[in-house]
């Protein structure tokens, strides 16, 4: 007669382990899906040392529409300027020339 409570406890623990495992699998799958979508959205931009795209100033909003920053090209007149390492980002579905902020104290 004492086996019934023991079996119930074992079944209960197995159910908790299975549900916990499923939750973990779903969480990992969700994180990986978001990681890949972020990689697709992230522009392939190389900045000089001491510059970051965490902050930037907008120089010009171009007429070109975009979905990703990789859809945009930096206009030549910005590429030849030396006052800033200009890059072009897709912001609000428009190609936008920005000047990345210099990191202070580095």
Protein Blocks (a to p, Z undefined) as FASTA:
>chain_A
ZZmmmmmmmmmmmmmmmmmmmmmmmmmmmmmmmmmmmmmmpccddddehiafkbccdfbd
cfbdcfbfklpccdfklmmpckbccddddeehiacdddddddehZZ
